[in-house]
Amino acid sequence: MKFRVVLFCIAAVFCQICSGTDAKGTESSLTADEIITKVENRYSVPGFTARFIQESTLKAMDITDVAAGKIFVKRPGMMRWEYEKPEKQLVITDGENLWIYRPDINQVMAGKAPEFFGTGKGASFLSDIRIVRRNFSVSLKKNKEDYFILRLLPKEKRADLAEVFLSVSKRSFEISRIGIYNAYGDETVIDLLDSKFVDSPGSIFTFKIPEGAEIIRIGE
């Protein structure tokens, strides 16, 4: 049952230049477009890493699951999600190919990343923040003391992605929380912690299928 929730999370999931301006003053009066521009500037670096906590709810089944681990991102299009809890799992994409590996049963699900993630579906825009402006209509939902909440509506309507909410720090313009919702009322909330803007080696965004692994082709 937990794996079913994780699969939903993965489907939803697949998104260091900063002024360092203080959160006070003019930052509180920025428009949604100005905020996105500052977020783009912040993430216009080779890549970043962060710890994540992910809480996902399947409404129809009344199931909520919590997962945690570490994410590695490299522009453009490369991501590596290392799930540590509730069970070890790897989700890796080089921007073209996708691998989902469950080491406990030596099973690999493999497919094409664009078909699986769509045009910025879920948190896949983290691998190229410019996807937000291209594929979503962005508005300012709330203006909190320390952060903005942006609402992202897909320009192309789809049942599997109804809206996304981003919590953006007023001080650093880093994304600290992502809320992903579909038309069925399912939701995934991802908190990003301890972000570090580093250039991870490209070798970690590819995957060699272990000998004897069961291989399931996604989309076949």
JOTA-V522380 format. One record per backbone hydrogen bond with DSSP energy under -1.0 kcal/mol. CO is the residue of the C=O (numbers start at 0). NH is the residue of the N-H. E is the energy in kcal/mol with one decimal. If there is no record, write none. Layout:
co: {CO;CO}
nh: {NH;NH}
e: {E;E}
//
This chain:
co: {0;1;2;3;4;5;6;7;8;9;23;24;25;26;30;31;32;33;34;35;36;37;38;40;42;45;47;48;49;50;51;52;53;54;55;56;57;62;64;66;67;67;68;69;70;71;72;73;77;78;79;80;81;82;84;88;89;90;91;92;95;96;97;98;99;100;101;101;105;106;107;108;109;110;111;112;113;116;117;120;122;123;124;126;127;128;129;130;131;134;136;138;141;145;146;147;148;148;149;150;151;152;158;162;163;164;165;166;166;167;168;173;175;176;177;178;179;180;180;181;185;186;187;188;189;190;192;195;195;200;201;209;213;215;216}
nh: {4;5;6;7;8;9;10;11;12;13;26;27;28;29;34;35;36;37;38;39;40;41;42;43;44;74;72;195;70;192;68;190;66;188;64;186;62;57;55;53;83;84;51;81;49;79;47;77;73;92;71;90;69;88;67;82;100;80;98;78;112;93;110;91;108;89;104;106;213;101;215;99;217;97;115;116;117;120;119;123;125;126;127;76;130;131;133;134;135;154;152;150;148;169;143;167;140;141;165;138;163;136;182;180;151;178;149;175;176;147;172;168;191;166;189;164;187;161;162;184;181;56;179;54;177;52;50;48;197;203;204;212;107;109;219}
e: {-1.6;-2.5;-2.5;-1.7;-2.3;-2.7;-2.3;-2.3;-2.9;-1.9;-1.2;-1.5;-1.6;-1.2;-2.3;-2.4;-2.0;-1.8;-2.3;-2.8;-2.1;-2.2;-2.1;-1.1;-1.4;-2.7;-2.7;-2.7;-3.1;-3.0;-2.0;-2.7;-3.0;-2.7;-2.6;-1.9;-1.8;-2.6;-2.8;-3.3;-3.0;-1.9;-2.3;-3.2;-1.9;-2.4;-1.5;-2.1;-2.4;-2.5;-2.4;-2.0;-1.9;-1.7;-2.1;-2.7;-2.6;-3.0;-2.7;-1.7;-1.9;-1.2;-2.0;-2.8;-2.7;-2.3;-1.1;-1.7;-2.3;-2.8;-3.0;-2.5;-3.2;-2.7;-1.6;-3.1;-1.8;-1.0;-1.9;-1.5;-2.0;-1.6;-1.5;-1.2;-2.3;-1.4;-1.6;-2.7;-1.7;-2.5;-2.4;-3.0;-2.5;-2.6;-2.0;-2.9;-2.4;-1.6;-2.3;-2.1;-2.2;-3.1;-2.8;-2.4;-3.5;-2.9;-2.8;-2.6;-1.0;-2.7;-1.5;-2.5;-2.3;-2.5;-2.9;-2.7;-2.3;-2.7;-1.6;-1.5;-1.8;-2.9;-3.1;-2.7;-2.4;-1.8;-2.7;-2.5;-1.2;-1.6;-1.8;-1.8;-3.3;-2.5;-1.4}
//
